[in-house]
């Protein structure tokens, strides 16, 4: 039975009795669908501007608040990851049961306000508290946006739509580093938090006026299952277990690079904050944009022949990423280091859109946000906590031997996690087709 779902004035989406859109599945990637995905992209840009901002400010924050590398890793890595990971799960469940639209809008407004509040920090504890607030609210962004994309965009264009949304990661990372470095040099790190944080409040209002309204799951015949039942269902599938493990291992190196690469360029290559921000902007902008977008396009095309490519492609990307990462940390040539890091980042991010598209293809509409949140939990609780904290700890440990070069060798240790990530993505590629057949 088809029933109209109230959306923005003049729009309706045909759905069946469990609230899932019928075929044709909502919008193509043009017209209204393009506006929706474009707005979600903008929100994700703001998400990662706010998330990346502290990394380019590390030098100033460290000097002002007298912090160690281990404390920086704790603030930007472990504490952020723990709060983000555990907040993502209930927020995603609320999005599935209530409204992914409202979870996304309220999350955006809250993390923007908390980013600005970080500029008021006068101690390590205050800064950790503000960043924890950012983490808790940003945790509602990706699962809710993925659920909206899965329900509002045609399935055959889903990986591309997720890729477009996901290029907000490199765009936001680039803007966060470049704006943060520039504001830090012309003013100070506190001003950077104020200037970057506040515009998100206006974008939250735009999202409230623009994003379509979908029915909460409890008003339909089939409500989302209990959260623990959903988790058991997900991890009963070998492909999901493998892709979650692979993503977590990739994130160990990726988050460590996000946190410490600007500091690496400043310490090892003698750059200022704005110079390091510009070069890391190139890395995230060029490498991230191409890698994320290419991952979505290639996955949609190759998966038409064999669904295994949704995880085979990420495995190949990790293997190609590894040698360039090692060159980036060990070469004494600045230009070569930036070039190698760009290629490494590009190859690594081939995993993102295909992996989340594969996860969305394994589950029904009523648990899509939760599926993304569980995957994010795995890659965040392991990746963004263990990676930065370990690299920061190892860098401090190696200072007596290598001095300012200690960070170079600490970052090289992440080559192990890249290798393991490639192996688990390969295992996921072998299990995915069978799991998809059984989930139909």
N, C-alpha and C positions, 0 to 999 in steps of 0.2 A: 504494500500500500504506500502510495506517495503522499507526503504531506508537505506544505510549504513551511520553511523555516524563516522566521523574521530576521532580516539583516538590515543593512542601511536602507533608507527610504527608496522605494522603487525596485529593490532587489529581492529575490527569493531563490532558495536553493532546494531542489527536490531531494527529499531523503526518504529512506524506507522506515519501517516501524522501529528499528533499533537506533535511529538517529544518524545512520551512515548515509552519506550522499549516494544516490543511485547513479548509474551510468546514463548519460555522460557525467563524469565526476566533476561537478562544479565548473571552474573557470580554466581556460587555456592560459598560457603565459603571454597574454596580450589583453588590452583593454583593462577591465576591472581586475583580472588576475595579475596583470603587470603592476597595477597600482598597489595591490596588496603585498606582493613580493618586494616591490621597491620600498615600501614603508617598513616592512620587516627588515630589509637590508639596512636602512638608515638606523633603526633601533639597534641592530647588531653592531653597527659602526660605533655608536655611542657606548655600547656595552664594552667594546674593546679599547676605545679611547680611555675610558675610565679605568679599565683593568691594567693597561700597559703603562699608564702615566707614572706610577712610582718608580718604575725600573730606570727611566732616564734621569730621575731625580735622586738616585741612590747616593751619589757622591755628596750632594748638598745635605740630604737628610742625615746621612751617616756622620758628617762633620758637625752639623747643628745639634743633633741629639746624641752624638758620641756612641754610635752603634758599631758592632762587629759584623763581619760577613755572615756569621752564623745567625745573628739576630735579624739581619736583612732577609736571609733565607727563611727564617721562622715567620717573619711578618708577611713577606710576599709569597711564601710557599706554603708551609705547613698549616699555619693558622687559617689562611685564606682557603686552603683546600679542604680542611676539615669542616669548616662552617659551610662552604659552598656545597660540598658533597652531601652533607646530611640535610641541608635545607632543600636541595633539589628534589629529593624523594617526596616529602609531603607536599611541596608546591606543585609537583607534577600530578600527584594523586588528586589534589584539589582542582587542578586544571581539567583533568579527565572527568571528575564528578560534577564540577560546577561550570567553569568557563575559562578556557585558555586565554581568551581575549582579555578578561579582567585581571587575571594573574599577571599577564604580560604588562598591562598598563600600570598597575600598582607597583610592580617590581621596578619598572623604569623610573617612575617618580621617586621611589625610595632610594635606589642606588645613586641617582644623581645628587640627591640631597646629602647622602653620606659621603660621597666623593668630595663635595665642597667642605663638609665638616672635617675631613682629614687635614685641611689647611690650618685648623685651629689646634692641632696636636702639639703639646709641649713636652711629651715624654714618649718613651717607647710603648708603654701600656696604652696611652691615649691613641697613638697611631694604630696599634693593633686592633683596638676597639672599633675605630672608624673603618678600617679595612675589612673587619669582620662584618660590619653592617653592609658594606658594599657587596661582600661575598654572599651574604644571606639573601639579599634582594636580587642580585644578578643570577642567582640559581634558578629563578623563575623564568628567565628569558628563553633559553634555547629549547627546553622541553615544550613550552607553550607555543613558541613559534613553529617548531617542527609539527606539532599537532595541528595547528592552523593550516600549514602548507599541505599536510597529508589529507586534510578534509576539504580543502578549498581548491586544490590544483589537480589537474588531470594526472592519473597515475603514470602515464607514459612520459610525462615531463617532470616527474617528482624529483629525480636525482638532479636534474638541471636547476629546478626551483630551489632545492636545498643547497646546491652549489652557489647560486646567486646570493641566497641568504648568507652563506658561509664566507663569501668574499668580504663580508663585513669584518672578519677577523684580521686579514692583512691590511685592509683599508684603515680600520680603527687603530690597529697596532702602529701603523705608519704615522697617522695623524697624532696619536698619543705621544709617540717618541719625538716627532718633529716639533709639535706645539709645546710639549713639555720642556724640551731642551731649549727652545727659543725663549719661552717665558722665564725659565730658570735663569738664563743668562742676562736678560734685560730687567728682570725683577727679582723674584726668589721662588723657592719651591712651594711656599704657602700660596702665593698668588696663582701658581699653576693649577693647584687643586680647585681654587675658587672659580677661575675662568673656565676650566674644562667641565666642572660638575654641573653648573646651573642651567645650561641650555637644555639638558635632558628633560627638565620639567615642562618646557614648552612642547617638546616632541611628544611627551605623554598625553598632553591635551589633544594634539593632532591625531594621535592613535585612537583616542576615545571617540573622536568625531568620524574617523575614517574606516576602521577595521570592522568587517561584518560581524554580526551577532549570531552565535550558534546556540542551539539548545543545550542546557546542562544534561549530562547523561542520566540523572535520576528522573527526568521527566519523560524519558523514553522507556520502551518495554524492557530493554536489557541494560542494566546499570553496570558500571565497571566492576570487575571482581575485587575481592579483598586484596589489599596491597601485597601481602605475603604470598597469596596464591598466584598473583601476577609474576612476582619474582621467581617463584618455583617454576612456573611455566616457561619463563625466559631461559633460565639456566638449565632446564631439561633439554634444550636444543644445543647440540655440540657447536654448531656454527656461532651461536650467540656467545657461548663460553669462550671460544677461541678469539672472536673479534674483540670481546671485552678485555681479554688478557693482552692481546696485541696492542690495542689502543692505549691501555695503561702503560705498557712498556715504552711505546712511542712517546707518550706524554712526559715520561721521566726526563728524557733528553730535551724535548721541546720546551717544557716549562723552565728547565734550568737555563736554556738559552735565552728565553724571554727575560728572565730575571737578571742574568749576569753578563749577557753579551755586550750591552752598552758599557758596563763597567770594565769588561775585558778590553774593549777598544780604547777606553780612556787610560787604563793602566799600562797595557802592553804596547799600544801604538801612540800614546801621548795625545789623544784628542780631547777637545773640550766637550762639554755636555751637548751643545748644539751641533758640533761636528759629528759626534757619535750618534746623535739622534737622526741626523740627515742620512748617514750611512745605514743605520738600522732601518730607517724608513725605506731605503732602497731594497734591503733584504726582505722586509715584510711586504712592501708594496709590490715589487716585481715578482719575487719568488712566491709570495703567498697568493697573489691574485692569479697568476698563471697556474700554479699547482692546484689550488682549490677549484677553479673553474674547469681546468682540464680534467680533473678527476671526475666531476659531474658529467661532463660531455662524453668522455671516453667510456665511463661506466654505463650510461644509457645506451650507447651505441654497441659496445661489446656484449652487454648483457642480453641483447636481442638474439645473439647466437648461443650464449652459454652464461647462465646466471653466476657461475663460479667466478667470472671476471670481476664481479663486485668486490671480491676479496683477493683475487689474484693480482689485480692492478695495484692495490696497496702494498702487497708483498714485494712486487718488483720495485715500487717506489722506495721502499725502505733499503733494499740492497743498493740501489743507485745513490741513495742519500749518504750512506756511510763513508765512502772514501772522500767525498767532498767535505764532510764535516771534519774529518781528521786534518785535511789540508788547511781548512779555515783556521784551526786553532794553532797549528804548528808553523805555518809560513811566517817569515819575518816581513813579508811584503804586504802592506795594508790593502792595496787594490786587489791583490789576489785573494786575500782573506775575505774581503767583502764579496767578491765574485763567487768564491767557493761556498760561502755561507748561504748566498742567494740560491745557488743551484741545489744545495743540500735541503734547504727549507722548501723549495719548489717540489722536489721529489718526495719528500716526507709527507707533504700535505695532499698528495694524490689519494691518501687514505680517507680523508674526512667525509666528503659527500657520498662516495660509494658505501662506506660503512654505515652511516646513518640511514641511507636509503635502503640498504639491506635489512637493517633492524626494523624499519617501518614496514617493509614488505612481509615480515614474519608475523605481524600481529594485526588484530582488527582495530577499527577506529577507536573503540572505547578504552583502549589502553596504550594509545600511541605516545602520549606525553610521558607516561610512566616508563615505557620502553626506552625512550631517549634519556630520561633522567637516570635510569639504572646504568645505562652505558656511560653517561657522563660521570656518574658516581664512581664507577670503576676507574676511568682514566684520570679523574681528578684526585680522588683520595690517595691513589698510588702515585700518579705522575706529578701533580703539582705540589705534593707534599714531600715525597721522598726525593725527587730530583733536585730541586733547589736547595733543600736542607742538606743533602749529602754533598753537593758541589760546594756549598758554603763552608761546611765542616772540613772537607778535604782541602779547600783553598787555605783556610786558617792553619791546618796541620802542616801544609807544605811551605808556609811562609819562611820558616827558619832556613830551609834548604834553597828555595827558588826566589824568595823575595816577591817582587811585583809580578813575576811570571807564574806564581803559584796557581792563579786562576786558569791559566792556559792548560796546565796539566790536569787540573781538576775537571775541566770541561771535557777533556779527552776521554775520561772514564765513561761518559755517556755512550760511547761507541758500543759498549756491551749491550745496553738496552735496545739500541737500534737493531742490532743483529737478532736478538731474541724476538723483537717485534716482527721482523720479516718472517721468521719461522712460524709464529702463531697466525699471522695473516694467511700464510700458505695452508696451514691446517684448516682454517676457517673456509677457505675457497673450496676445499675438498668436501666439506660437510654441508655447505650452504644449499646446493641444489636439492638434496634430499630433504632437508628441513623445510624448504619452501614448498615442496610437493606435499609433505605431511601437514603443513599449516593451511592448505587450501580447504 
